[in-house]
Amino acid sequence: MIELDGLTKRYGEKMAVNNLTFTVRPGMVTGFLGPNGAGKSTTMRMLLGLDNPSAGSVRIDGRHYAQLKDPLKYIGALLDAKAMHGGRSAYNHLLCLAQSNGIPRARVTEVLDTVGLTAVAKKKAKGFSLGMGQRLGIAGALLGDPEILMFDEPVNGLDPEGIHWIRNLMKSLAAQGRTVFVSSHLMSEMALTADHLVVIGQGRLLADMSMSDFIRQNSRSYVRLRSPQRERLLDVLHETGITAVEAGDGALEVDGTPAEELGELAASRQLVLHELSPQQASLEEAFMQLTAESVEYHAHTDSGAAPPPQTGGWGEGWQQQRKGA
């Protein structure tokens, strides 16, 4: 378990991490999300004692990182795949880590096999591709067979097979009861991997909840209906107090009423439906809604030009309605 309590980090006048308090629990994959400059990397560095907090604390199974004897047996981390001696072979790189943490030599061979680098174990790391470097970094994280694992952009440079492998690895580690904490900018991959989300923006905690709750609370969900008896359908919905709005393609959109209830209502009135589909935003869309005001770096298509207006997108006007609630 990882516990943060009021964790704060200042660099001069810059507040990189602002009073973060949350717990990363075992038995699940916890995703760590935030825009560029949100403070994710700084937070992870403080977890490993690489940066000292300005205030607050972070504990690994109840202790500070500096208090851990043979820390790789407690927490394994991949923060920078390039953090290795390029002149050493993959085997010797891991052997140095193992010997410094009281880990048997045999474990080096095991993790090289786990990450698929057995065939290049004797080759120097400086000749590795980005994906191979990622696999070697993951091997280092697994080396001590720790109960806590932390990965920063673990799929960076991996091919589709490698992405599928690391996704299943993280899920398997969580299923074993381990704590898995992973940061990534690939929302589609995070949606397939994480069970729980911690989201920060400008150093502050924005969300700490399950994946399903996060998407539900930060996006618009509705049911889409299409019928050749459109006018009758509108009358029936109106009679029962259900509000429908017209979509641009002739379909209807209904908020706040489950698809099952709408389907039963149509059947009871002998209405033909060509479409009855619940609609929900993706993780990426929900993330964009929540962090819209926390993005520090904005890109524009033309120098000095304002971005084009957004129209017809997911939950148009939803963020303004949410603020006014």
GUSE-13134 format. One record per residue (C-alpha): residue number from 1; residue in one letter; chain; z, y, x. Coordinates in steps of 0.2 Angstrom, whole numbers. Each point is the difference from the previous one (the first is absolute). Layout:
% residues N
@num->NUM residuo->a cadena->A Z->Z Y->Y X->X
...
END
This chain:
% residues 325
@num->1 residuo->m cadena->A Z->0 Y->0 X->0
@num->2 residuo->i cadena->A Z->-4 Y->18 X->6
@num->3 residuo->e cadena->A Z->11 Y->14 X->-7
@num->4 residuo->l cadena->A Z->-4 Y->18 X->2
@num->5 residuo->d cadena->A Z->14 Y->13 X->-4
@num->6 residuo->g cadena->A Z->-5 Y->18 X->0
@num->7 residuo->l cadena->A Z->-12 Y->-3 X->15
@num->8 residuo->t cadena->A Z->-6 Y->17 X->6
@num->9 residuo->k cadena->A Z->-11 Y->5 X->15
@num->10 residuo->r cadena->A Z->-4 Y->18 X->6
@num->11 residuo->y cadena->A Z->-12 Y->5 X->14
@num->12 residuo->g cadena->A Z->4 Y->18 X->2
@num->13 residuo->e cadena->A Z->-3 Y->9 X->-16
@num->14 residuo->k cadena->A Z->-11 Y->-15 X->-6
@num->15 residuo->m cadena->A Z->9 Y->-12 X->-13
@num->16 residuo->a cadena->A Z->-8 Y->-16 X->3
@num->17 residuo->v cadena->A Z->12 Y->-11 X->-10
@num->18 residuo->n cadena->A Z->11 Y->8 X->-13
@num->19 residuo->n cadena->A Z->16 Y->-9 X->-6
@num->20 residuo->l cadena->A Z->-8 Y->-17 X->-4
@num->21 residuo->t cadena->A Z->11 Y->-13 X->-8
@num->22 residuo->f cadena->A Z->-7 Y->-17 X->-6
@num->23 residuo->t cadena->A Z->2 Y->-19 X->4
@num->24 residuo->v cadena->A Z->-13 Y->-12 X->5
@num->25 residuo->r cadena->A Z->6 Y->-17 X->-8
@num->26 residuo->p cadena->A Z->-4 Y->-18 X->5
@num->27 residuo->g cadena->A Z->-11 Y->-12 X->-9
@num->28 residuo->m cadena->A Z->-14 Y->13 X->-4
@num->29 residuo->v cadena->A Z->-14 Y->10 X->9
@num->30 residuo->t cadena->A Z->5 Y->18 X->-1
@num->31 residuo->g cadena->A Z->-15 Y->12 X->2
@num->32 residuo->f cadena->A Z->4 Y->17 X->9
@num->33 residuo->l cadena->A Z->-13 Y->13 X->-6
@num->34 residuo->g cadena->A Z->-3 Y->19 X->3
@num->35 residuo->p cadena->A Z->-13 Y->12 X->4
@num->36 residuo->n cadena->A Z->-4 Y->4 X->19
@num->37 residuo->g cadena->A Z->14 Y->10 X->7
@num->38 residuo->a cadena->A Z->13 Y->-7 X->-13
@num->39 residuo->g cadena->A Z->12 Y->-7 X->13
@num->40 residuo->k cadena->A Z->-4 Y->-18 X->-1
@num->41 residuo->s cadena->A Z->-2 Y->-3 X->19
@num->42 residuo->t cadena->A Z->15 Y->11 X->4
@num->43 residuo->t cadena->A Z->10 Y->-10 X->-12
@num->44 residuo->m cadena->A Z->-5 Y->-17 X->7
@num->45 residuo->r cadena->A Z->3 Y->6 X->18
@num->46 residuo->m cadena->A Z->18 Y->5 X->-5
@num->47 residuo->l cadena->A Z->2 Y->-17 X->-7
@num->48 residuo->l cadena->A Z->-3 Y->-7 X->17
@num->49 residuo->g cadena->A Z->10 Y->12 X->10
@num->50 residuo->l cadena->A Z->-15 Y->8 X->7
@num->51 residuo->d cadena->A Z->4 Y->17 X->-7
@num->52 residuo->n cadena->A Z->18 Y->6 X->-4
@num->53 residuo->p cadena->A Z->3 Y->7 X->-17
@num->54 residuo->s cadena->A Z->6 Y->18 X->-2
@num->55 residuo->a cadena->A Z->11 Y->-6 X->-14
@num->56 residuo->g cadena->A Z->4 Y->-15 X->-10
@num->57 residuo->s cadena->A Z->-1 Y->-18 X->5
@num->58 residuo->v cadena->A Z->-11 Y->-16 X->0
@num->59 residuo->r cadena->A Z->7 Y->-17 X->1
@num->60 residuo->i cadena->A Z->-7 Y->-17 X->3
@num->61 residuo->d cadena->A Z->10 Y->-14 X->-9
@num->62 residuo->g cadena->A Z->15 Y->12 X->1
@num->63 residuo->r cadena->A Z->-2 Y->6 X->18
@num->64 residuo->h cadena->A Z->-10 Y->13 X->10
@num->65 residuo->y cadena->A Z->-14 Y->-6 X->10
@num->66 residuo->a cadena->A Z->8 Y->4 X->16
@num->67 residuo->q cadena->A Z->15 Y->-12 X->-5
@num->68 residuo->l cadena->A Z->-12 Y->-15 X->-1
@num->69 residuo->k cadena->A Z->1 Y->-13 X->14
@num->70 residuo->d cadena->A Z->-17 Y->-7 X->2
@num->71 residuo->p cadena->A Z->-8 Y->11 X->-13
@num->72 residuo->l cadena->A Z->-16 Y->-10 X->-2
@num->73 residuo->k cadena->A Z->11 Y->-14 X->-8
@num->74 residuo->y cadena->A Z->5 Y->13 X->-14
@num->75 residuo->i cadena->A Z->-15 Y->11 X->-3
@num->76 residuo->g cadena->A Z->-18 Y->-2 X->6
@num->77 residuo->a cadena->A Z->-12 Y->15 X->-1
@num->78 residuo->l cadena->A Z->-18 Y->5 X->2
@num->79 residuo->l cadena->A Z->-1 Y->18 X->2
@num->80 residuo->d cadena->A Z->-14 Y->2 X->13
@num->81 residuo->a cadena->A Z->-12 Y->-14 X->4
@num->82 residuo->k cadena->A Z->-4 Y->8 X->17
@num->83 residuo->a cadena->A Z->18 Y->1 X->6
@num->84 residuo->m cadena->A Z->-3 Y->-14 X->13
@num->85 residuo->h cadena->A Z->-4 Y->-2 X->18
@num->86 residuo->g cadena->A Z->-19 Y->-2 X->1
@num->87 residuo->g cadena->A Z->1 Y->-9 X->16
@num->88 residuo->r cadena->A Z->10 Y->-14 X->-7
@num->89 residuo->s cadena->A Z->-6 Y->-15 X->-9
@num->90 residuo->a cadena->A Z->4 Y->-2 X->-18
@num->91 residuo->y cadena->A Z->12 Y->-15 X->5
@num->92 residuo->n cadena->A Z->9 Y->10 X->13
@num->93 residuo->h cadena->A Z->2 Y->15 X->-11
@num->94 residuo->l cadena->A Z->9 Y->-10 X->-13
@num->95 residuo->l cadena->A Z->9 Y->-10 X->14
@num->96 residuo->c cadena->A Z->8 Y->17 X->7
@num->97 residuo->l cadena->A Z->6 Y->4 X->-18
@num->98 residuo->a cadena->A Z->7 Y->-17 X->-2
@num->99 residuo->q cadena->A Z->9 Y->0 X->16
@num->100 residuo->s cadena->A Z->8 Y->17 X->-3
@num->101 residuo->n cadena->A Z->7 Y->-6 X->-17
@num->102 residuo->g cadena->A Z->6 Y->-18 X->4
@num->103 residuo->i cadena->A Z->-15 Y->-8 X->-9
@num->104 residuo->p cadena->A Z->-6 Y->-17 X->6
@num->105 residuo->r cadena->A Z->-17 Y->-1 X->9
@num->106 residuo->a cadena->A Z->-6 Y->-13 X->-13
@num->107 residuo->r cadena->A Z->1 Y->14 X->-13
@num->108 residuo->v cadena->A Z->-14 Y->9 X->9
@num->109 residuo->t cadena->A Z->-12 Y->-14 X->-3
@num->110 residuo->e cadena->A Z->5 Y->-2 X->-18
@num->111 residuo->v cadena->A Z->-3 Y->19 X->-5
@num->112 residuo->l cadena->A Z->-17 Y->0 X->10
@num->113 residuo->d cadena->A Z->-5 Y->-15 X->-11
@num->114 residuo->t cadena->A Z->6 Y->9 X->-16
@num->115 residuo->v cadena->A Z->-10 Y->15 X->3
@num->116 residuo->g cadena->A Z->-16 Y->-9 X->6
@num->117 residuo->l cadena->A Z->0 Y->6 X->19
@num->118 residuo->t cadena->A Z->3 Y->-17 X->8
@num->119 residuo->a cadena->A Z->-18 Y->0 X->7
@num->120 residuo->v cadena->A Z->2 Y->17 X->9
@num->121 residuo->a cadena->A Z->19 Y->-2 X->5
@num->122 residuo->k cadena->A Z->-4 Y->1 X->18
@num->123 residuo->k cadena->A Z->-12 Y->15 X->-1
@num->124 residuo->k cadena->A Z->5 Y->18 X->4
@num->125 residuo->a cadena->A Z->5 Y->10 X->-15
@num->126 residuo->k cadena->A Z->-10 Y->15 X->6
@num->127 residuo->g cadena->A Z->-16 Y->-10 X->-5
@num->128 residuo->f cadena->A Z->6 Y->-3 X->-18
@num->129 residuo->s cadena->A Z->-9 Y->8 X->-15
@num->130 residuo->l cadena->A Z->10 Y->10 X->-12
@num->131 residuo->g cadena->A Z->2 Y->-15 X->-11
@num->132 residuo->m cadena->A Z->6 Y->-11 X->14
@num->133 residuo->g cadena->A Z->12 Y->13 X->5
@num->134 residuo->q cadena->A Z->7 Y->1 X->-18
@num->135 residuo->r cadena->A Z->3 Y->-19 X->0
@num->136 residuo->l cadena->A Z->9 Y->1 X->17
@num->137 residuo->g cadena->A Z->11 Y->13 X->-7
@num->138 residuo->i cadena->A Z->4 Y->-10 X->-15
@num->139 residuo->a cadena->A Z->4 Y->-15 X->12
@num->140 residuo->g cadena->A Z->12 Y->11 X->8
@num->141 residuo->a cadena->A Z->9 Y->5 X->-16
@num->142 residuo->l cadena->A Z->1 Y->-19 X->-5
@num->143 residuo->l cadena->A Z->6 Y->-5 X->17
@num->144 residuo->g cadena->A Z->19 Y->0 X->-3
@num->145 residuo->d cadena->A Z->-2 Y->-8 X->-17
@num->146 residuo->p cadena->A Z->9 Y->15 X->-8
@num->147 residuo->e cadena->A Z->6 Y->2 X->-17
@num->148 residuo->i cadena->A Z->-7 Y->18 X->-1
@num->149 residuo->l cadena->A Z->-18 Y->4 X->4
@num->150 residuo->m cadena->A Z->-8 Y->18 X->0
@num->151 residuo->f cadena->A Z->-18 Y->3 X->1
@num->152 residuo->d cadena->A Z->-10 Y->16 X->2
@num->153 residuo->e cadena->A Z->-18 Y->-1 X->-5
@num->154 residuo->p cadena->A Z->0 Y->-19 X->3
@num->155 residuo->v cadena->A Z->-18 Y->-3 X->-6
@num->156 residuo->n cadena->A Z->-8 Y->14 X->11
@num->157 residuo->g cadena->A Z->-15 Y->-8 X->9
@num->158 residuo->l cadena->A Z->1 Y->-17 X->-8
@num->159 residuo->d cadena->A Z->-15 Y->-8 X->-8
@num->160 residuo->p cadena->A Z->1 Y->-6 X->-18
@num->161 residuo->e cadena->A Z->7 Y->-17 X->5
@num->162 residuo->g cadena->A Z->13 Y->8 X->11
@num->163 residuo->i cadena->A Z->5 Y->12 X->-15
@num->164 residuo->h cadena->A Z->2 Y->-15 X->-11
@num->165 residuo->w cadena->A Z->10 Y->-9 X->13
@num->166 residuo->i cadena->A Z->12 Y->14 X->3
@num->167 residuo->r cadena->A Z->2 Y->3 X->-19
@num->168 residuo->n cadena->A Z->5 Y->-18 X->-3
@num->169 residuo->l cadena->A Z->11 Y->0 X->16
@num->170 residuo->m cadena->A Z->10 Y->15 X->-7
@num->171 residuo->k cadena->A Z->2 Y->-8 X->-17
@num->172 residuo->s cadena->A Z->5 Y->-16 X->8
@num->173 residuo->l cadena->A Z->13 Y->9 X->10
@num->174 residuo->a cadena->A Z->7 Y->8 X->-15
@num->175 residuo->a cadena->A Z->1 Y->-16 X->-10
@num->176 residuo->q cadena->A Z->11 Y->-7 X->14
@num->177 residuo->g cadena->A Z->12 Y->13 X->-4
@num->178 residuo->r cadena->A Z->-4 Y->12 X->14
@num->179 residuo->t cadena->A Z->-1 Y->19 X->-1
@num->180 residuo->v cadena->A Z->-18 Y->6 X->2
@num->181 residuo->f cadena->A Z->-3 Y->19 X->2
@num->182 residuo->v cadena->A Z->-18 Y->5 X->1
@num->183 residuo->s cadena->A Z->-9 Y->17 X->2
@num->184 residuo->s cadena->A Z->-19 Y->1 X->-4
@num->185 residuo->h cadena->A Z->-13 Y->13 X->-6
@num->186 residuo->l cadena->A Z->-10 Y->-14 X->-8
@num->187 residuo->m cadena->A Z->5 Y->1 X->-18
@num->188 residuo->s cadena->A Z->-11 Y->-14 X->-6
@num->189 residuo->e cadena->A Z->9 Y->-12 X->13
@num->190 residuo->m cadena->A Z->17 Y->7 X->-4
@num->191 residuo->a cadena->A Z->-3 Y->-4 X->-18
@num->192 residuo->l cadena->A Z->-3 Y->-18 X->4
@num->193 residuo->t cadena->A Z->15 Y->-2 X->12
@num->194 residuo->a cadena->A Z->15 Y->11 X->-5
@num->195 residuo->d cadena->A Z->13 Y->-4 X->-13
@num->196 residuo->h cadena->A Z->10 Y->16 X->2
@num->197 residuo->l cadena->A Z->-5 Y->17 X->5
@num->198 residuo->v cadena->A Z->8 Y->14 X->10
@num->199 residuo->v cadena->A Z->-10 Y->16 X->-1
@num->200 residuo->i cadena->A Z->4 Y->16 X->10
@num->201 residuo->g cadena->A Z->-8 Y->17 X->1
@num->202 residuo->q cadena->A Z->4 Y->14 X->12
@num->203 residuo->g cadena->A Z->14 Y->-10 X->7
@num->204 residuo->r cadena->A Z->8 Y->-2 X->-18
@num->205 residuo->l cadena->A Z->2 Y->-15 X->-10
@num->206 residuo->l cadena->A Z->-12 Y->0 X->-15
@num->207 residuo->a cadena->A Z->2 Y->-17 X->-7
@num->208 residuo->d cadena->A Z->10 Y->-16 X->2
@num->209 residuo->m cadena->A Z->-5 Y->-13 X->-13
@num->210 residuo->s cadena->A Z->-10 Y->-16 X->-3
@num->211 residuo->m cadena->A Z->-19 Y->0 X->1
@num->212 residuo->s cadena->A Z->-3 Y->-1 X->-19
@num->213 residuo->d cadena->A Z->13 Y->13 X->-4
@num->214 residuo->f cadena->A Z->-8 Y->12 X->13
@num->215 residuo->i cadena->A Z->-17 Y->-2 X->-8
@num->216 residuo->r cadena->A Z->6 Y->2 X->-18
@num->217 residuo->q cadena->A Z->11 Y->15 X->4
@num->218 residuo->n cadena->A Z->-13 Y->9 X->10
@num->219 residuo->s cadena->A Z->-16 Y->-2 X->-10
@num->220 residuo->r cadena->A Z->-7 Y->0 X->-17
@num->221 residuo->s cadena->A Z->-2 Y->-17 X->-9
@num->222 residuo->y cadena->A Z->-9 Y->-2 X->-16
@num->223 residuo->v cadena->A Z->-11 Y->-12 X->-10
@num->224 residuo->r cadena->A Z->-19 Y->1 X->-2
@num->225 residuo->l cadena->A Z->-8 Y->-5 X->-16
@num->226 residuo->r cadena->A Z->-18 Y->-1 X->-6
@num->227 residuo->s cadena->A Z->-6 Y->-5 X->-17
@num->228 residuo->p cadena->A Z->-17 Y->0 X->-10
@num->229 residuo->q cadena->A Z->12 Y->6 X->-14
@num->230 residuo->r cadena->A Z->6 Y->15 X->10
@num->231 residuo->e cadena->A Z->3 Y->12 X->-15
@num->232 residuo->r cadena->A Z->10 Y->-14 X->-10
@num->233 residuo->l cadena->A Z->10 Y->-4 X->16
@num->234 residuo->l cadena->A Z->4 Y->19 X->2
@num->235 residuo->d cadena->A Z->6 Y->0 X->-18
@num->236 residuo->v cadena->A Z->11 Y->-15 X->2
@num->237 residuo->l cadena->A Z->8 Y->7 X->15
@num->238 residuo->h cadena->A Z->3 Y->16 X->-8
@num->239 residuo->e cadena->A Z->8 Y->-8 X->-15
@num->240 residuo->t cadena->A Z->12 Y->-10 X->11
@num->241 residuo->g cadena->A Z->5 Y->16 X->10
@num->242 residuo->i cadena->A Z->-9 Y->-5 X->15
@num->243 residuo->t cadena->A Z->-9 Y->14 X->10
@num->244 residuo->a cadena->A Z->-17 Y->-4 X->8
@num->245 residuo->v cadena->A Z->-10 Y->11 X->11
@num->246 residuo->e cadena->A Z->-19 Y->-2 X->2
@num->247 residuo->a cadena->A Z->-7 Y->-5 X->17
@num->248 residuo->g cadena->A Z->-17 Y->6 X->6
@num->249 residuo->d cadena->A Z->-9 Y->-16 X->-3
@num->250 residuo->g cadena->A Z->5 Y->-2 X->-19
@num->251 residuo->a cadena->A Z->16 Y->-10 X->4
@num->252 residuo->l cadena->A Z->18 Y->4 X->-6
@num->253 residuo->e cadena->A Z->15 Y->2 X->11
@num->254 residuo->v cadena->A Z->18 Y->-3 X->-7
@num->255 residuo->d cadena->A Z->16 Y->4 X->9
@num->256 residuo->g cadena->A Z->17 Y->-8 X->-4
@num->257 residuo->t cadena->A Z->-6 Y->-15 X->-10
@num->258 residuo->p cadena->A Z->-2 Y->-17 X->8
@num->259 residuo->a cadena->A Z->-17 Y->-9 X->0
@num->260 residuo->e cadena->A Z->8 Y->-14 X->-10
@num->261 residuo->e cadena->A Z->5 Y->11 X->-14
@num->262 residuo->l cadena->A Z->-16 Y->9 X->-1
@num->263 residuo->g cadena->A Z->-10 Y->-17 X->0
@num->264 residuo->e cadena->A Z->11 Y->-7 X->-14
@num->265 residuo->l cadena->A Z->-2 Y->16 X->-10
@num->266 residuo->a cadena->A Z->-19 Y->-1 X->1
@num->267 residuo->a cadena->A Z->0 Y->-18 X->-5
@num->268 residuo->s cadena->A Z->11 Y->3 X->-15
@num->269 residuo->r cadena->A Z->-13 Y->13 X->-6
@num->270 residuo->q cadena->A Z->-15 Y->-11 X->5
@num->271 residuo->l cadena->A Z->-6 Y->12 X->12
@num->272 residuo->v cadena->A Z->-12 Y->-6 X->14
@num->273 residuo->l cadena->A Z->5 Y->5 X->18
@num->274 residuo->h cadena->A Z->-12 Y->-1 X->14
@num->275 residuo->e cadena->A Z->13 Y->6 X->12
@num->276 residuo->l cadena->A Z->19 Y->-1 X->1
@num->277 residuo->s cadena->A Z->5 Y->3 X->18
@num->278 residuo->p cadena->A Z->16 Y->7 X->7
@num->279 residuo->q cadena->A Z->-3 Y->13 X->14
@num->280 residuo->q cadena->A Z->12 Y->4 X->14
@num->281 residuo->a cadena->A Z->-3 Y->10 X->16
@num->282 residuo->s cadena->A Z->-1 Y->-8 X->17
@num->283 residuo->l cadena->A Z->14 Y->2 X->13
@num->284 residuo->e cadena->A Z->-11 Y->12 X->9
@num->285 residuo->e cadena->A Z->-2 Y->11 X->-15
@num->286 residuo->a cadena->A Z->19 Y->-1 X->-4
@num->287 residuo->f cadena->A Z->4 Y->5 X->18
@num->288 residuo->m cadena->A Z->-12 Y->15 X->-1
@num->289 residuo->q cadena->A Z->8 Y->6 X->-16
@num->290 residuo->l cadena->A Z->18 Y->-1 X->7
@num->291 residuo->t cadena->A Z->-4 Y->7 X->18
@num->292 residuo->a cadena->A Z->-13 Y->14 X->-6
@num->293 residuo->e cadena->A Z->13 Y->14 X->5
@num->294 residuo->s cadena->A Z->6 Y->-9 X->16
@num->295 residuo->v cadena->A Z->-16 Y->-1 X->9
@num->296 residuo->e cadena->A Z->1 Y->10 X->16
@num->297 residuo->y cadena->A Z->-18 Y->-2 X->7
@num->298 residuo->h cadena->A Z->-14 Y->4 X->-12
@num->299 residuo->a cadena->A Z->-19 Y->-3 X->4
@num->300 residuo->h cadena->A Z->-14 Y->10 X->-9
@num->301 residuo->t cadena->A Z->-19 Y->-4 X->0
@num->302 residuo->d cadena->A Z->-5 Y->17 X->5
@num->303 residuo->s cadena->A Z->9 Y->12 X->12
@num->304 residuo->g cadena->A Z->10 Y->12 X->-11
@num->305 residuo->a cadena->A Z->-6 Y->-7 X->-16
@num->306 residuo->a cadena->A Z->12 Y->-6 X->-14
@num->307 residuo->p cadena->A Z->-1 Y->-18 X->-5
@num->308 residuo->p cadena->A Z->-10 Y->-3 X->-16
@num->309 residuo->p cadena->A Z->10 Y->-1 X->-16
@num->310 residuo->q cadena->A Z->5 Y->-18 X->-6
@num->311 residuo->t cadena->A Z->-6 Y->-4 X->-17
@num->312 residuo->g cadena->A Z->2 Y->-16 X->-10
@num->313 residuo->g cadena->A Z->11 Y->-9 X->12
@num->314 residuo->w cadena->A Z->14 Y->-11 X->-3
@num->315 residuo->g cadena->A Z->14 Y->8 X->-10
@num->316 residuo->e cadena->A Z->-8 Y->17 X->0
@num->317 residuo->g cadena->A Z->13 Y->13 X->-3
@num->318 residuo->w cadena->A Z->13 Y->-13 X->1
@num->319 residuo->q cadena->A Z->9 Y->7 X->15
@num->320 residuo->q cadena->A Z->2 Y->17 X->-9
@num->321 residuo->q cadena->A Z->7 Y->-9 X->-16
@num->322 residuo->r cadena->A Z->12 Y->-10 X->11
@num->323 residuo->k cadena->A Z->7 Y->16 X->8
@num->324 residuo->g cadena->A Z->3 Y->8 X->-17
@num->325 residuo->a cadena->A Z->9 Y->-15 X->-7
END
